[in-house]
Structure formats: C-alpha cells, structure tokens
C-alpha cells in the first residue's frame, strides 16, 4: 500500500506540473442549425449569455443551457453555420465597442456604421447586459427634461432619469414627439440615442436628415435594426442603445436621453426567437419572461447619485396599440414598468389636434417635481379645466340654455385646447411656453375668436422676442414667475392684444 500511495502521489505531481489546461480551447459541435438558431453539444462549462465563435469569425450568443445541449442565437451570416461545424467558447459576454466618435453616426446593433462616413474609433467595450443601479446609487428625479411641447411640459412633465412611455395607435405622432424631444435637447448638452427597431430604412434616413437640418445630429446616435434585419438584431438593438447611453452616463457623467422606437416590435422579435428555440409560449404566444425582458432594460434608466458622477438616462419607450387598446399584454406590461405614459389618440389626431395627447389618460408619476416653478405655478388647474371642458362640451350639445359660469368654462377650455396645438419640428423654449400658457390660463385671450388664437400667439411671441427679451431672459434664468413679473407680462399681452385687434379691424 505505501508503494501504491507513493506512485499515485508521483503521478499527481507530474500531471500538476504539466498545466494541461493552458492554451486549450473548449470546443463543441453544431448538431443542428436552422433559422439563425444553433443547437450545440460539448461545451459543458459554457455560461448563459456567453459569446461563442463559429468557423469564419461568425459569432453567436447562448440563450438556453439545457441538460444535453446548448441553444445559441447566431448574430449574423447564420446560413454559413452548418451541422457538424466546430464551435468554441470565447469567455466573453456580448458587448459593443463604444466611444465619443459615435456622436452623429448611424450604426447597426453589431456596431458597424451604416452612414458611409468611415469606421468608428472605439474607446472601450460596454456589455449589453448590466445590472440596474440600486436605490443607494440613485437620486430623486428633479431636473426637468423639456420636450418643447406645451401640453407635455405643462401636463405630463418629464424629468432627467425618468421612464415615460409614449403609447398610441400607428400614425398618431409618437415618433414625431420623440424626435422633437431630441431636437429640444440640441443646446442642453444632453446626449440622445435613438433606437429604431423594425422601422423602414427610408424612415430612419428621413429622421437622420431631419436631425441634421435642425442641428441636433451632432449630439445624437442612431442605432438601426430595420424590419429587414434578422430577429436577433432587432432583439439586441435596445440593449446596444442602452449600453451606449450608459457609457456616456457613467464614463462622461452626462445626461442622456434614449428612445426605444418601438418595444412592440422588440417584443415580437423576442417572441420569434423564443418560439424557434421551442420555449413554451404564454399569453399572446409571448414567452413567460417577456415582462423581465423589458423591466431589466428600462430599470437601467436612472438619475445617478453625485458619488457616481450625477449623470442620468431618461428613457422614452414607444408602444404601438391596436384600436386604442391599452389593456393588451405588452402595453400593460410596459405601463406597469414606467413612471407614467403619454397617450396619443387617433380620434384627437384626426380632429386636427396636434400633438394628439389625451390629457385625461396621460400621467407623469414624477409630477411637479420635474417642472420649473414658473410652469408649475400657472399649469396647476390646467388638467381640471380641460377635463371640465370635455365634460361640459358633451353636455352643451343637448342644452340650448347655459349659465354664465358654464359658458365661461367652455370658452376657456376652447381657448386652451387651441393654444396647446403645436406644429411638428417646432419645439418651443420653456420661457415662451410660460408666456403662452400664462395668457390662456389667466383668461387674457377669451375675447379673441378661436381661429385667431394661434396667429395671435405667434405674433405675441415675435413681439416679446423683439422688444421684451429681458422678460424671457428673467423667466429662463430664475425659472420663476413672481407677482411683479406676472403683472408686467399681463400688461404686455393686453397692450399687444389691442394693437392686434386694431390691425385686424383695419384689415377687414
């Protein structure tokens, strides 16, 4: 026995000295490859989410670890991966090369530029999946992120670090609202990331030209996974955009804005992949973890604490509904994850109200803490005024005799609805929004014909920009509207209204 022990010990020492593992790759074999999904045997130590390499520098990412095999989604050129091919571990999770050279560029989820402006210079690699900041790492959402739309900034304010859902049927102005929010950030230092999932390529080209024309492209990155792209690229696109925004938030301490356009198509791409992997389908054939997919993505939006640099990521996910049905599976999921929603209604859009925001259903759970004091002080009763107007408008159709108070509320409501209309690609600075809403809320425009409200607003703002620039400067600088400034503003509006009405009378 002692001799046997000595022999065993000697063999073990020799094997230990050989260091057999060094320089050896763990290699497996593809047992099936179809529709961008590969089934693999032989990689016993592989990890979920790990990147695998196939012949020809083709890569895939692990989705399922099963008892006998691994299921992997192939990222590109999946038709070149054949049965029997070798596959090896890389030891890395999937990531994206990031750097400041991305600003003003259009790229696909693989990090390849699509705008023909040359290669991107990488500064580091950011993982696509990253834990969301914890409670200690966050600060309350207090700093406003203005969209440039009066109805949104007054009624459904968005703060830096918030997640605000934009929801509505197709062709109701969801993308327009999101893009105009990017345009509003062009001089604020906010870095914007626009993620286009399942859009037409021509739509993204138009959007890029629009941002360039408005001088907003220099602070914007566009990640494009068009409808023609494989489902895996559409699935990865929001995570790529999030990783890029996190790079600017953590490394450069910047405030960032990310738009996911849209998560309905993202969910459909994930369903497509999951069904090909034979995962059990649940409600509406979506896999059971569809809620977790969107929650782990959206929870990464945050206002960071000063210890982490004080940067922020504001997320504006977009969801497309069918027939205004916000009780469907994906809409209810995303509503429950976000801090409020802006509901765009097809009926309002078709009636000429742009943006077609339904003020009754739309809500911001951050509320007044994400508004400047000037807007908060004048928009306090606006939601109630609009709600009363909608109620009394329906009632007035069946009644010929109305009391004075009802007529006043109807008049004020009609003025405010008209005043909240706004053209696309024309976001309004916050100080001009204060002037406009102040005029409506204080009932200074109630004697104007409704069709003259918008021309009057445009003429008034032009007049104030020309002769009372200091008033706008004071509102922008102090972000408040004290009593004496409010009185000054009231006098300016009333005096200009007399001139405006006199000119109108003469012209007639």
Residue, then its C-alpha position, 0 to 999 in steps of 0.5 A: x500500500x505505501x508503494x501504491x500511495x507513493x506512485x499515485x502521489x508521483x503521478x499527481x505531481x507530474x500531471x500538476x506540473x504539466x498545466x494541461x489546461x493552458x492554451x486549450x480551447x473548449x470546443x463543441x459541435x453544431x448538431x443542428x442549425x436552422x433559422x439563425x438558431x444553433x443547437x450545440x453539444x460539448x461545451x459543458x462549462x459554457x455560461x448563459x449569455x456567453x459569446x461563442x465563435x463559429x468557423x469564419x469569425x461568425x459569432x453567436x450568443x447562448x440563450x438556453x443551457x439545457x441538460x444535453x445541449x446548448x441553444x445559441x442565437x447566431x448574430x449574423x451570416x447564420x446560413x454559413x453555420x452548418x451541422x457538424x461545424x466546430x464551435x468554441x467558447x470565447x469567455x466573453x459576454x456580448x458587448x459593443x465597442x463604444x466611444x465619443x466618435x459615435x456622436x452623429x453616426x448611424x450604426x447597426x446593433x453589431x456596431x458597424x456604421x451604416x452612414x458611409x462616413x468611415x469606421x468608428x474609433x472605439x474607446x472601450x467595450x460596454x456589455x449589453x447586459x448590466x445590472x440596474x443601479x440600486x436605490x443607494x446609487x440613485x437620486x430623486x428625479x428633479x431636473x426637468x427634461x423639456x420636450x418643447x411641447x406645451x401640453x407635455x411640459x405643462x401636463x405630463x412633465x418629464x424629468x432627467x432619469x425618468x421612464x415615460x412611455x409614449x403609447x398610441x395607435x400607428x400614425x398618431x405622432x409618437x415618433x414625431x414627439x420623440x424626435x422633437x424631444x431630441x431636437x429640444x435637447x440640441x443646446x442642453x448638452x444632453x446626449x440622445x440615442x435613438x433606437x429604431x427597431x423594425x422601422x423602414x430604412x427610408x424612415x430612419x434616413x428621413x429622421x437622420x436628415x431631419x436631425x441634421x437640418x435642425x442641428x441636433x445630429x451632432x449630439x445624437x446616435x442612431x442605432x438601426x435594426x430595420x424590419x429587414x434585419x434578422x430577429x436577433x438584431x432587432x432583439x439586441x438593438x435596445x440593449x446596444x442603445x442602452x449600453x451606449x447611453x450608459x457609457x456616456x452616463x457613467x464614463x462622461x457623467x452626462x445626461x442622456x436621453x434614449x428612445x426605444x422606437x418601438x418595444x412592440x416590435x422588440x417584443x415580437x422579435x423576442x417572441x420569434x426567437x423564443x418560439x424557434x428555440x421551442x420555449x413554451x409560449x404564454x399569453x399572446x404566444x409571448x414567452x413567460x419572461x417577456x415582462x423581465x425582458x423589458x423591466x431589466x432594460x428600462x430599470x437601467x434608466x436612472x438619475x445617478x447619485x453625485x458619488x457616481x458622477x450625477x449623470x442620468x438616462x431618461x428613457x422614452x419607450x414607444x408602444x404601438x396599440x391596436x384600436x386604442x387598446x391599452x389593456x393588451x399584454x405588452x402595453x400593460x406590461x410596459x405601463x406597469x414598468x414606467x413612471x407614467x405614459x403619454x397617450x396619443x389618440x387617433x380620434x384627437x389626431x384626426x380632429x386636427x389636434x396636434x400633438x394628439x395627447x389625451x390629457x385625461x389618460x396621460x400621467x407623469x408619476x414624477x409630477x411637479x417635481x420635474x417642472x420649473x416653478x414658473x410652469x408649475x405655478x400657472x399649469x396647476x388647474x390646467x388638467x381640471x379645466x380641460x377635463x371640465x371642458x370635455x365634460x361640459x362640451x358633451x353636455x352643451x350639445x343637448x342644452x340650448x340654455x347655459x349659465x354664465x359660469x358654464x359658458x365661461x368654462x367652455x370658452x376657456x377650455x376652447x381657448x386652451x385646447x387651441x393654444x396647446x396645438x403645436x406644429x411638428x419640428x417646432x419645439x418651443x423654449x420653456x420661457x415662451x411656453x410660460x408666456x403662452x400658457x400664462x395668457x390662456x390660463x389667466x383668461x387674457x385671450x377669451x375675447x379673441x375668436x378661436x381661429x385667431x388664437x394661434x396667429x395671435x400667439x405667434x405674433x405675441x411671441x415675435x413681439x416679446x422676442x423683439x422688444x421684451x427679451x429681458x422678460x424671457x431672459x428673467x423667466x429662463x434664468x430664475x425659472x420663476x414667475x413672481x407677482x411683479x413679473x406676472x403683472x408686467x407680462x399681463x400688461x404686455x399681452x393686453x397692450x399687444x392684444x389691442x394693437x392686434x385687434x386694431x390691425x385686424x379691424x383695419x384689415x377687414 
